[in-house]
Amino acid sequence: MQQYDELFLPNGKTKKVKRNGEQGERVIKNFIDGHKIDYVKGRVAFDLEWNSKDQTFDRDLYALRTFHECGLIGVGVLVTRSASLNPIFDKVPLLDKKGNVVLHEDGLLAGQPKSCKAKYGASTTWMGKLLYRLNAGRHGGCPVLVFGITPKLITD
């Protein structure tokens, strides 16, 4: 069965072209280098951002934009935490590398569990930081579908 690729023309239209049988990576020398998208299947790129520095969104959106402009993808999908998830971190105890609850060592809270909220601050990846960048058009012409993880998805 003959397979086809979609070629994006300068006038914005697309043209189907026969695939030449190669199924490996497509390389455009000196054009796309640096950041790789988490997953690409067919013409869909997927990236999950969980508690990275918010500048990571700039890198992701630039990569989606570039891959789209080169005709390598048709859409990007990003998943991050929603703003409604932020209060949940007040209730979740901070754990050390061995899985033990970290306790406050001094002051009024001595002996009580520390909250992991400090690790999920305003400068990390969450929907508020992503929407600002999308509204600014940093994704160029690449369609981007965004999902925010909400408290409804959490089970004990």
DRENBABA-825157 format. One record per atom (N, C-alpha, C): x, y, z. Coordinates in steps of 0.001 Angstrom, whole numbers, plus 500000, padded with zeros to 6 digits. Layout:
N
XYZ/...
! end
This chain:
156
500843498818500000/500000500000500000/500888501244500000/500644502137499085/501431503361498965/501066504336500086/502082504925500724/501841505916501769/502201507298501246/501546508308501833/501750509675501386/502158510565502546/502945511579502241/503270512638503180/502539513886502727/502370514818503657/501727516075503333/502813517140503224/502884517815502105/503872518852501870/503174520203501992/503728521091502806/503145522417502969/503775523359501959/502948523989501154/503403524887500102/503457526325500621/504279527184500012/504401528576500471/503076529341500474/502131528953499624/500842529658499579/499877529203500680/500338528309501571/499516527833502682/498729526579502391/498700526157501135/497974524938500776/498878523727501012/498265522545500991/499031521317501151/498920520465499899/499915519617499730/499945518723498579/500402517362499069/499683516301498657/500090514948499030/501161514477498057/502238513931498628/503318513395497805/503595511966498244/503964511125497286/504257509728497608/505481509660498509/505360508830499539/506480508601500442/507505507757499709/508771508109499873/509814507420499123/510295506133499781/509586505672500786/509944504403501412/510787504554502660/511399505703502855/512204505911504052/511284506166505242/511538505490506351/510684505631507524/511451506202508714/512671506664508513/513500507135509617/513273508597509939/514266509199510572/514191510603510939/514291511475509700/513643512634509783/513778513629508734/514676514725509280/515709515076508544/516678516052509021/516741517227508063/516591518416508613/516820519639507862/518054520261508498/519204520130507839/520480520541508435/520466522018508828/521006522272510005/521186523622510535/519887524402510701/518757523723510747/517507524448510929/516865524126512269/516591522870512518/515993522479513789/517072521791514607/517495522470515638/518446521840516548/518078522265517958/518557521541518899/518260521878520281/517152521030520848/516078521664521278/515003520997522021/514279519949521185/514052518815521787/513242517774521173/511909517720521901/510859517482521164/509525517349521736/509431515971522380/508681515870523495/508584514602524232/508182513435523339/507072513579522625/506569512487521787/506016513052520484/506297512370519389/505700512710518104/505206511417517481/503933511404517125/503365510249516435/502567510779515258/502920510318514077/502282510856512887/502597512333512801/501568513137512769/501758514587512673/501323515306513952/501275514551515066/500885515116516353/502090515104517287/502389516277517866/503470516395518853/502840516562520230/503395515854521222/502861515882522582/503975516228523554/503682517156524465/504651517513525496/503939517636526833/504515517055527873/503999517138529231/504958518005530029/504432519032530657/505255519897531507/504719519871532917/505531519342533811/505137519227535209/506251519787536080/506028520968536612/506915521590537578/508302521904537037/508400522280535796/509646522811535248/509611524325535414/510700524990535135/510693526449535127/509776526903533995/509046527988534213/508043528386533229/508634528765531876/509924529080531794/510554529379530508/510553528150529596/510318526983530165/510237525758529370/509117525871528342/508042526582528685/506950526769527730/507419527523526483/508298528509526672/508827529235525511/509556528276524583/510380527421525162/511131526433524385/510189525473523667/509157524988524382/508203524047523789/507421524688522643/506921525898522869/506122526564521838/506973526907520617/508222527291520853/509116527560519722/509351526275518924/509545525163519620/509765523884518927/508521523490518132/507338523605518742/506102523275518022/505955524161516787/506221525440516959/506121526392515851/507067526005514717/508306525694515069/509311525348514063/508953524057513357/508573523040514104/508200521759513500/506993521930512578/506053522791512984/504865523044512161/505247523789510885/506076524815511015/506488525585509844/507271524740508847/507950523713509334/508710522808508457/507823521707507876/506574521676508285/505651520673507772/505805519301508406/506461519241509566/506685517955510218/505525517545511114/504804518530511660/503638518240512497/502462519096512043/501260518659512402/500056519419512093/499440520058513317/499774519535514510/499193520048515751/500108519694516925/500066520534517945/500786520264519180/499794520081520314/500131519215521259/499309518984522449/500197519194523662/499757520047524587/500506520294525824/499625519965527021/500214519297528004/499520518974529254/500329519567530398/499642520250531300/500280520826532480/499248520869533599/499585521457534723/498608521517535813/497758522768535690/496500522653536049/495585523797536003/495783524641537260/495291525861537214/495364526745538380/494583526161539555/493513525427539270/492695524862540347/493418523766541118/494541523309540610/495311522279541298/496236522876542364/496529524167542268/497478524804543186/497135524614544674/495887524799545127/495580524633546560/495792523210547081/495779522238546203/495976520846546619/497349520664547269/498341521431546800/499694521249547295/499864521685548747/498910522464549294/498938522798550724/498747521545551564/497979520599551046/497601519410551802/498553518239551604/499413518311550603/500297517184550287/501624517359551024/502016516377551842/503272516515552590/504500516363551681/505545517066552032/506818516965551331/507502515666551749/508015514921550776/508714513673551053/510186513814550702/511039513103551447/512456513079551086/512680512015550009/513923511820549603/514230510886548514/513889509439548854/513758509130550142/513417507763550555/511904507584550752/511133508653550544/509688508553550692/509178508877552087/510053509370552959/509646509727554319/509121511163554356/508131511416555203/507578512757555353/508626513653556017/508828514834555429/509777515807555973/509031516673556977/509605516809558182/508981517588559248/509684518929559431/508915519926559899/509516521210560268/510419520960561463/511573521620561483/512535521361562554/512510522400563659/512011523603563365/512009524630564410/510799525542564262/510626526424565213/509523527380565178/508209526774565629/507134527490565338/505804527070565771/505347525769565128/505885525440563972/505460524243563253/506369523030563488/507298523136564425/508246522046564680/507503520723564899/507963519690564195/507381518364564319/506201518112563395/505684519156562727/504566518994561798/505101518790560376/504344518087559541/504810517849558169/504934519146557360/506002519228556581/506156520344555646/505268520072554441/504745521140553862/503923521037552659/504829521052551431/504414520370550398/505209520373549159/504910521616548316/504075522520548833/503670523708548075/504860524537547598/505899524621548388/507053525442548008/507691524964546705/507547523691546398/508127523146545166/507264523446543943/506032523921544145/505102524200543049/504725525675543077/505690526525542786/505488527960542899/504980528613541629/504911529945541695/504377530733540586/505298530733539372/506581530402539562/507507530439538425/507704529061537793/506858528114538156/506953526789537531/505828526631536514/505875525539535759/504915525337534674/503527525023535218/502580525844534828/501171525636535117/500385526442534092/499083526224534033/498243526773532972/498343528294532835/498409529010533950/498501530468533888/499710530943533104/500816530259533258/502036530627532532/501956530235531060/501224529177530753/501093528734529364/500120529613528588/498968529909529167/497957530690528456/498482532072528075/499270532674528961/499872533976528649/500694533891527362/501475532846527239/502340532680526069/501538532359524803/500491531558524949/499633531257523797/498920532523523322/498406533311524257/497726534551523888/498671535547523221/499960535442523537/500965536306522909/501365535787521523/500885534599521149/501160534063519813/502518533417519656/503119532974520735/504466532395520655/504508531059519928/503354530464519675/503277529198518961/503170529406517458/503155530661517014/503051530954515585/501724530450515037/501772529781513907/500556529269513285/500232527844513664/501002527259514574/500779525864514957/499554525755515867/498548524980515483/497417524761516389/497908523997517631/497489524450518804/497913523810520049/496682523488520889/496543522219521252/495487521762522145/496104521627523532/495469522266524527/496042522325525872/495101521654526865/495676520828527734/494925520197528821/495545520591530147/494694520940531114/495154521250532458/494670520173533417/495594519607534170/495243518589535158/494535519277536320/493348518773536690/492527519391537728/492413518469538949/491937518994540071/491763518157541265/490836516958541044/489931517036540073/489027515925539794/489783514658539386/491008514827538915/491791513687538457/492654513070539551/492550513578540761/493383513091541860/492603512106542713/493254510990543002/492680510041543950/493696509823545054/493221509457546205/494110509265547338/494837507936547222/
! end
